[in-house]
């Protein structure tokens, strides 16, 4: 999984870097096209309406986002993009891990209970060993200490349940870090954009909309993108927390059922 994080992070950085270069080239090409626009209009004056329709179709939300990304200062926008890619990689890893940890607990508990009813402890261990997820791991640890009494089994279940809960929450602190970093980077870009605007005012010696607009635009765009990234990561994080809570609740319920089975087993076969 660590290699997966590294690969995703590197790919994200390279992707955004390549996008910026491509967009810079697109802007240069667009400038050249605008410079040659008067001559082209004289030659192709027969179909102005059709060209307008094609120009409208060529644009779109994706293109606007790319343009705004470049206008928002490549330095700060790149850091926001890196935070988004790495945070999203952690979110995807947690979602995959938690999805693989989910099992049909009722069916699993019924299979263990059927084996215990037949006094087939080894069969119950085999079922737990061959089943993925924290619930099966807790059952296996408890069944391994079945001959040591209910108290030992209970302590084992409680201790190993805490270990499995820690595995479920692994990496969540990094997600919260990137959720906090994204708007902070955006606000930092805002402050620097304001400073740039005041520097231009000082150099020109006049407060005019044209002078102030550049710095203000950078300030607002970085803030917007930082907040958008934080909102997206927050949605994923809340979804991850809901899955962790569901798994933890299921672990607690099935652990109680395991202790009941152990008590019933001792009363039935160890009189």
Rosetta blueprint (number, residue, H / E / L):
1 X L
2 X H
3 X H
4 X H
5 X H
6 X H
7 X H
8 X H
9 X H
10 X H
11 X H
12 X H
13 X H
14 X H
15 X H
16 X H
17 X H
18 X H
19 X H
20 X H
21 X H
22 X H
23 X H
24 X H
25 X H
26 X H
27 X H
28 X H
29 X H
30 X H
31 X H
32 X H
33 X H
34 X H
35 X H
36 X L
37 X H
38 X H
39 X H
40 X H
41 X H
42 X H
43 X H
44 X L
45 X H
46 X H
47 X H
48 X H
49 X H
50 X H
51 X H
52 X H
53 X H
54 X H
55 X H
56 X H
57 X H
58 X H
59 X L
60 X L
61 X H
62 X H
63 X H
64 X H
65 X H
66 X H
67 X H
68 X H
69 X H
70 X H
71 X H
72 X L
73 X L
74 X H
75 X H
76 X H
77 X H
78 X H
79 X H
80 X H
81 X H
82 X H
83 X H
84 X H
85 X H
86 X H
87 X H
88 X H
89 X H
90 X H
91 X H
92 X H
93 X H
94 X H
95 X H
96 X H
97 X H
98 X H
99 X H
100 X H
101 X H
102 X L
103 X L
104 X L
105 X H
106 X H
107 X H
108 X H
109 X H
110 X H
111 X H
112 X H
113 X H
114 X H
115 X H
116 X H
117 X H
118 X L
119 X L
120 X L
121 X H
122 X H
123 X H
124 X H
125 X H
126 X H
127 X H
128 X H
129 X H
130 X L
131 X L
132 X L
133 X L
134 X H
135 X H
136 X H
137 X H
138 X H
139 X H
140 X H
141 X H
142 X H
143 X H
144 X H
145 X L
146 X H
147 X H
148 X H
149 X L
150 X H
151 X H
152 X H
153 X H
154 X H
155 X H
156 X H
157 X H
158 X H
159 X H
160 X H
161 X H
162 X H
163 X H
164 X H
165 X H
166 X H
167 X H
168 X H
169 X L
170 X L
171 X L
172 X H
173 X H
174 X H
175 X H
176 X H
177 X H
178 X H
179 X H
180 X H
181 X H
182 X H
183 X H
184 X H
185 X H
186 X H
187 X H
188 X H
189 X H
190 X H
191 X H
192 X H
193 X H
194 X H
195 X H
196 X H
197 X H
198 X H
199 X H
200 X H
201 X H
202 X H
203 X H
204 X H
205 X L
206 X L
207 X L
208 X L
209 X H
210 X H
211 X H
212 X H
213 X H
214 X H
215 X H
216 X H
217 X H
218 X H
219 X H
220 X H
221 X H
222 X H
223 X H
224 X H
225 X H
226 X H
227 X H
228 X H
229 X H
230 X H
231 X H
232 X H
233 X H
234 X H
235 X H
236 X H
237 X H
238 X H
239 X H
240 X H
241 X H
242 X H
243 X H
244 X H
245 X H
246 X H
247 X H
248 X H
249 X H
250 X H
251 X H
252 X H
253 X H
254 X H
255 X H
256 X H
257 X H
258 X H
259 X H
260 X H
261 X H
262 X H
263 X H
264 X H
265 X H
266 X H
267 X H
268 X H
269 X H
270 X L
271 X L
